[in-house]
Amino acid sequence: MSKTEKAFDYQKNIKILIGVFAALLAWPFLRSLSTNNDLNIFFGAAERLTQLQNPYTTPYNAQGWALYYYYSPLFASLLAPFTWLPKFIVSEEIPFGLFVLKFLWNALNLFWVYELIRFVDRTFQLPRNKMGFIFWLCFAMVTYRWVFLNLLYGQMTILIVWGVIKAFEAPITGKIRKNLGLAFGVTLKILPIYMVGQLFLMRKWSTFLTVVLLSVIMVLLPYAYLPAGYHTEILQSWLNNINPFSKNHIVELGEGGFIDMGALITKYLTGLNIEGEARVDWFSMGTKGVFIFTQLFRLLVLSTCWFWLTKFRKLAFPQGDILVMSIFLACIPLAFPHQRDYSLFMTWPLLLFVLHDAVFSPKTLGKITLVGLTIGATLMGVVVFFEALPFDLRRDISGYRIQGLGGLIFLLFSQGYLWSKYKHLSDPIR
């Protein structure tokens, strides 16, 4: 051990880093308690459910926007008990039940963040030295904004990422407890169904069938306590709302700030007016063209993920399943409709593999690949904390869907990284 390593106090610096990271998380935690976010919409949906009204047909007012509820009837029913609490106002027109819901949800999110940190420690088994600390410092920098956004806006992404990782972390088995998080994520927001497809492609039949069965049970569970006709009605409304082939999910005009591929095509290749955003007249593509290009992109993404699955399956790589999982997960924000910047947290596991190799095995990353990944990560908001920028600049970043472009660049250059990593691991000497 060198004199420099002896002089570096790893434990002391890690404790300081943990303290600063935890203190900074108090900001979005507390701010979300007194501001409107998506939990207001979820609470409103639960209120309508208790009154046997359809939570999907009429939008909810949220900071000047008219937003719809897209989550499952099961999720709204789980929130119903909070609507039974006293109705007095705590802060900024936040009733007591909603305040309690926000507090508990934020606490759960912090627990899942803690579990994700433990997962990183188990997966990479980092050395307790200066290089290990550098990784954790970079980890905190690339993680904080995603946690900040999901806490502040009352989102589900942290839960989804945790549920996926829990299911795919070795060993991959069909145990119910291990797959509950993934199944709940599927019934909650549909997005993790892509990961169920990965289980099918991996031929993990017991796990695949377990997740499918659990998902079906969760979808049907409200029949046990809601009137059958009413639940059938709202279930049909939910399925209609999340139908990926509906025009609303192909040409995304109703709301601004989306970052998925369909939203990027709508923004730059249709010349249509998008509410709250500047108009771009580069090209005029019809609805059919948007549909075709979006579906081709989704097929390309699926084919690419399958390609890497077959490649890394051949290698005796301890983190192989986790790496392939991170590839599938990173594609979701661009492949699925109506995604916003906070959903880019799904690129986080793949980003950590890139970060780990950049710190401990830089030869795995070529210069061009590293530059491309850095540009993509910067535009996604990994490196720059956009919320600290002036309002006009933030409005343009959102209005021109810069973070979606960053996510696309990151995915493109990650292919070069994955190829280099595959060749590196395939080296018979190694």
C-alpha positions in Angstrom: 0.0 0.0 0.0 1.4 3.4 -1.0 1.8 6.4 1.3 -1.0 8.1 -0.5 -3.4 5.3 0.1 -2.3 5.2 3.8 -3.0 8.9 4.1 -6.5 8.6 2.6 -9.1 7.9 5.2 -11.8 6.0 3.3 -14.2 5.5 6.2 -14.1 9.2 7.2 -14.7 10.4 3.6 -17.5 7.9 3.0 -19.3 9.1 6.2 -19.0 12.7 5.0 -20.3 11.8 1.5 -23.3 9.9 3.0 -24.1 12.8 5.3 -24.0 15.3 2.5 -26.1 13.0 0.2 -28.7 12.4 2.9 -28.9 16.1 3.8 -29.5 17.1 0.1 -32.3 14.5 -0.1 -34.1 16.3 2.7 -34.8 19.2 0.2 -37.0 17.3 -2.3 -38.5 15.2 0.6 -39.8 18.2 2.5 -40.7 20.3 -0.6 -42.9 17.6 -2.0 -45.0 17.6 1.1 -46.3 21.1 0.4 -46.5 21.2 -3.4 -48.7 19.7 -6.1 -47.2 16.6 -7.7 -48.5 13.4 -9.2 -49.5 12.1 -5.8 -52.3 14.7 -5.8 -53.6 13.0 -9.0 -53.3 9.6 -7.4 -55.1 10.8 -4.3 -57.9 12.3 -6.5 -58.3 9.0 -8.3 -58.6 7.2 -5.0 -61.3 9.7 -3.9 -63.3 9.0 -7.1 -62.8 5.3 -6.5 -64.3 5.5 -3.0 -67.3 7.3 -4.6 -67.6 4.6 -7.3 -66.8 7.3 -10.0 -64.6 6.5 -13.0 -61.1 7.9 -12.2 -60.0 7.8 -15.9 -62.6 9.8 -17.8 -62.0 13.3 -16.4 -58.6 15.0 -16.0 -57.2 16.3 -12.7 -56.0 19.9 -12.2 -52.3 20.1 -11.4 -50.4 23.4 -11.4 -52.4 24.6 -14.4 -52.3 21.3 -16.3 -55.3 19.0 -16.9 -53.7 15.6 -16.3 -55.2 12.1 -16.5 -54.7 9.1 -14.2 -52.9 6.3 -16.0 -52.3 3.8 -13.2 -54.2 0.7 -12.3 -57.5 0.4 -10.3 -55.5 -1.7 -7.8 -53.1 1.2 -7.1 -56.0 3.7 -6.6 -57.7 1.2 -4.2 -54.5 0.9 -2.2 -54.5 4.6 -1.7 -58.2 4.8 -0.7 -57.6 4.5 3.1 -55.7 7.8 3.0 -58.9 9.5 1.7 -60.7 8.4 4.9 -58.4 10.5 7.2 -59.5 13.9 8.5 -59.9 16.6 5.8 -58.3 19.6 7.4 -55.7 21.4 5.4 -52.0 21.0 6.4 -50.2 23.3 3.8 -50.9 24.8 0.4 -54.4 23.1 0.1 -52.9 19.7 1.0 -55.4 17.8 3.1 -54.1 15.7 6.0 -54.6 12.3 4.2 -52.6 13.5 1.2 -49.9 14.9 3.5 -49.6 11.5 5.3 -49.5 9.7 1.9 -46.7 11.9 0.6 -44.7 11.5 3.8 -45.0 7.7 3.7 -44.3 7.5 0.0 -41.2 9.5 0.3 -40.0 7.4 3.2 -40.5 4.2 1.1 -38.6 5.8 -1.7 -35.7 6.5 0.6 -35.8 2.9 1.7 -35.6 1.7 -1.9 -32.7 4.1 -2.6 -30.9 2.5 0.4 -31.6 -1.0 -1.0 -30.3 0.1 -4.4 -27.1 1.4 -2.8 -26.7 -2.0 -1.2 -27.2 -3.6 -4.5 -24.4 -1.5 -6.1 -22.1 -2.5 -3.2 -22.9 -6.2 -3.7 -22.6 -6.1 -7.5 -19.3 -4.3 -7.9 -17.6 -5.2 -4.6 -15.7 -1.9 -4.5 -12.3 -1.6 -2.8 -12.1 0.5 0.4 -9.5 2.9 -1.0 -9.3 6.1 -2.8 -10.5 4.7 -6.1 -13.4 3.1 -4.4 -14.3 6.5 -2.9 -14.0 8.2 -6.3 -16.6 5.7 -7.6 -19.0 6.4 -4.8 -18.5 10.2 -5.2 -19.3 9.9 -8.9 -22.2 7.6 -8.0 -23.7 10.2 -5.7 -23.3 12.9 -8.5 -25.1 10.8 -11.2 -27.8 9.5 -8.8 -28.9 12.5 -6.9 -30.9 14.3 -9.6 -33.0 11.2 -10.5 -33.8 10.7 -6.8 -34.5 14.4 -6.4 -37.0 14.4 -9.4 -38.8 11.3 -8.3 -39.2 12.5 -4.7 -40.3 16.0 -5.7 -42.8 14.8 -8.3 -44.2 11.8 -6.4 -43.1 9.3 -9.0 -43.0 5.5 -9.2 -39.6 5.1 -11.0 -37.5 4.2 -8.0 -40.0 1.5 -7.0 -39.9 0.1 -10.6 -36.1 0.1 -10.8 -35.9 -1.6 -7.3 -38.5 -4.2 -8.3 -36.7 -5.1 -11.5 -33.3 -5.4 -9.9 -34.7 -7.5 -7.0 -36.1 -9.9 -9.6 -33.0 -10.1 -11.8 -30.3 -10.1 -9.1 -28.9 -13.6 -8.9 -30.2 -16.1 -8.5 -33.2 -15.6 -10.8 -35.9 -17.8 -9.4 -39.7 -18.1 -9.4 -40.1 -17.3 -5.7 -43.1 -15.2 -5.1 -41.5 -12.8 -2.7 -38.6 -12.1 -5.1 -40.9 -11.2 -8.0 -43.6 -9.2 -6.2 -42.0 -5.9 -6.9 -41.7 -6.6 -10.6 -45.2 -7.9 -10.9 -46.6 -4.9 -9.0 -44.6 -2.6 -11.3 -46.2 -4.2 -14.3 -49.8 -3.8 -12.9 -48.9 -0.3 -11.7 -47.4 1.3 -14.8 -47.1 -1.4 -17.5 -43.5 -0.4 -18.3 -41.7 -3.3 -16.7 -43.6 -5.7 -19.0 -40.5 -5.2 -21.2 -38.5 -6.9 -18.4 -41.0 -9.8 -18.4 -40.2 -10.2 -22.1 -36.6 -10.5 -21.1 -37.4 -13.3 -18.8 -39.1 -15.1 -21.7 -36.1 -14.6 -24.0 -33.8 -15.9 -21.2 -36.1 -19.0 -20.9 -36.5 -18.4 -17.2 -39.8 -20.2 -17.4 -40.6 -20.5 -13.7 -39.9 -16.8 -13.1 -41.7 -15.7 -16.2 -44.8 -17.6 -15.3 -44.7 -16.4 -11.7 -44.5 -12.8 -12.7 -47.3 -13.2 -15.3 -49.5 -15.0 -12.7 -48.9 -12.4 -10.0 -49.6 -9.6 -12.4 -53.0 -11.2 -13.5 -53.9 -11.7 -9.8 -53.1 -8.1 -9.0 -55.2 -6.8 -11.9 -58.2 -8.9 -10.9 -57.8 -8.5 -7.1 -60.1 -5.4 -6.9 -63.0 -7.7 -7.9 -62.8 -9.0 -4.3 -63.9 -5.7 -2.8 -65.3 -3.5 -5.6 -68.7 -4.0 -7.3 -68.0 -6.3 -10.3 -69.7 -4.1 -12.9 -67.9 -1.0 -11.6 -64.5 -2.6 -11.6 -65.1 -4.0 -15.1 -65.9 -0.5 -16.3 -62.9 1.2 -14.9 -60.6 -1.7 -15.9 -61.7 -1.2 -19.5 -61.1 2.6 -19.2 -57.6 1.9 -17.8 -56.8 -0.5 -20.7 -58.1 2.0 -23.2 -55.9 4.8 -21.7 -52.7 2.8 -21.8 -53.3 1.3 -25.2 -50.0 2.0 -27.0 -51.7 2.1 -30.4 -54.1 4.9 -29.5 -53.6 8.1 -31.4 -52.9 9.9 -28.1 -49.9 7.7 -27.5 -48.6 8.0 -31.1 -48.8 11.7 -31.8 -48.1 13.2 -28.4 -49.6 16.7 -28.4 -51.7 17.1 -25.3 -48.8 17.8 -22.9 -45.3 19.2 -23.2 -42.1 17.8 -21.8 -42.2 14.2 -23.0 -38.8 12.6 -23.9 -39.7 9.3 -25.5 -39.1 8.5 -29.2 -42.7 9.1 -30.2 -42.5 12.5 -28.5 -39.2 13.3 -30.3 -40.7 12.3 -33.7 -43.8 14.4 -33.0 -41.6 17.3 -32.0 -39.2 17.4 -34.8 -40.8 15.6 -37.7 -44.5 16.6 -37.8 -44.5 20.4 -37.6 -47.5 20.2 -35.2 -48.3 22.5 -32.3 -47.6 21.1 -28.9 -49.2 22.7 -25.9 -46.7 24.8 -23.9 -43.8 24.3 -26.4 -42.2 26.1 -29.4 -43.1 24.8 -32.8 -40.5 23.1 -35.0 -41.2 22.9 -38.7 -38.3 20.7 -39.9 -40.6 18.1 -41.6 -44.3 17.3 -41.8 -45.0 13.7 -41.2 -48.5 12.3 -40.8 -49.9 10.2 -38.0 -49.2 7.0 -40.0 -45.6 8.0 -40.5 -45.1 8.7 -36.8 -46.7 5.3 -36.0 -44.5 3.4 -38.4 -41.3 5.1 -37.3 -42.1 4.6 -33.6 -42.9 0.9 -34.1 -39.7 0.4 -36.1 -37.7 2.0 -33.3 -39.3 -0.3 -30.8 -38.6 -3.4 -32.9 -35.0 -2.2 -33.3 -34.6 -1.7 -29.6 -36.0 -5.2 -28.9 -33.8 -6.7 -31.5 -30.7 -5.0 -30.1 -31.5 -6.1 -26.5 -32.0 -9.7 -27.7 -28.6 -9.5 -29.6 -26.8 -8.5 -26.4 -28.7 -11.1 -24.4 -27.3 -13.8 -26.8 -23.8 -12.4 -26.7 -23.3 -12.0 -22.9 -25.1 -15.3 -22.2 -22.1 -17.1 -23.8 -19.6 -15.5 -21.4 -18.8 -16.6 -17.8 -19.5 -13.1 -16.6 -20.7 -12.9 -12.9 -22.7 -9.7 -13.6 -23.9 -10.9 -17.0 -27.7 -11.1 -16.1 -27.5 -7.7 -14.4 -25.8 -6.1 -17.3 -28.3 -7.4 -19.8 -31.1 -6.3 -17.5 -29.6 -2.8 -17.4 -29.7 -2.8 -21.3 -33.4 -3.7 -21.4 -34.3 -1.3 -18.6 -32.4 1.6 -20.2 -34.5 1.3 -23.4 -37.8 1.7 -21.7 -37.9 5.6 -21.4 -37.5 6.0 -25.1 -39.5 2.9 -26.3 -42.7 3.6 -24.3 -45.0 6.5 -24.8 -45.6 9.5 -22.4 -42.3 9.3 -20.6 -40.8 12.3 -18.8 -37.3 13.1 -17.6 -37.6 11.3 -14.2 -38.1 8.0 -16.1 -34.5 8.3 -17.3 -33.6 6.9 -13.9 -34.1 3.6 -15.7 -30.8 4.2 -17.5 -29.1 4.3 -14.1 -28.0 0.6 -13.8 -26.3 0.8 -17.3 -24.8 4.1 -16.4 -23.2 2.5 -13.3 -21.6 -0.2 -15.4 -20.1 2.6 -17.6 -19.0 4.5 -14.5 -17.4 1.5 -13.0 -15.4 0.7 -16.1 -14.4 4.4 -16.5 -12.9 4.4 -13.0 -11.5 0.9 -12.8 -11.1 -0.4 -16.3 -10.8 2.7 -18.6 -9.4 0.6 -21.5 -12.9 -0.9 -21.9 -14.1 2.6 -23.0 -12.8 4.0 -26.3 -12.3 7.8 -26.5 -15.1 8.3 -29.0 -17.4 6.1 -27.0 -16.6 8.0 -23.8 -17.1 11.4 -25.4 -20.5 10.3 -26.8 -21.7 8.8 -23.6 -20.6 11.9 -21.7 -22.5 14.1 -24.2 -25.6 12.0 -23.9 -25.4 11.8 -20.1 -25.0 15.6 -19.9 -28.0 16.3 -22.1 -30.0 13.8 -20.1 -29.3 15.8 -17.0 -27.0 13.3 -15.3 -24.1 15.7 -15.1 -25.9 19.1 -15.0 -28.5 19.8 -12.4 -31.1 21.5 -14.7 -33.3 22.6 -11.9 -30.6 25.1 -10.8 -30.6 26.8 -14.3 -32.6 30.0 -15.1 -36.3 29.5 -15.9 -36.1 30.4 -19.6 -33.3 27.9 -20.2 -35.1 25.2 -18.3 -38.2 25.9 -20.4 -36.2 25.5 -23.6 -34.6 22.3 -22.4 -38.0 20.9 -21.7 -39.7 22.4 -24.8 -37.1 21.1 -27.2 -37.1 17.7 -25.4 -33.3 17.9 -25.0 -33.3 15.2 -22.3 -34.9 12.8 -24.8 -32.2 13.6 -27.4 -29.6 13.0 -24.7 -31.2 9.6 -23.8 -31.1 8.7 -27.5 -27.4 9.7 -27.8 -26.6 7.7 -24.7 -28.3 4.6 -26.0 -26.5 4.9 -29.4 -23.0 5.2 -27.9 -23.8 2.6 -25.2 -23.8 0.1 -28.1 -20.1 0.9 -28.7 -19.4 0.5 -25.0 -21.2 -2.9 -24.9 -19.3 -4.1 -27.9 -16.0 -3.1 -26.3 -17.0 -4.8 -23.1 -18.0 -7.9 -24.9 -14.6 -8.1 -26.7 -12.8 -7.3 -23.5 -14.6 -10.2 -21.7 -14.1 -12.5 -24.6 -10.3 -12.2 -24.5 -9.1 -15.7 -23.7 -6.2 -14.3 -21.7 -8.7 -12.6 -19.4 
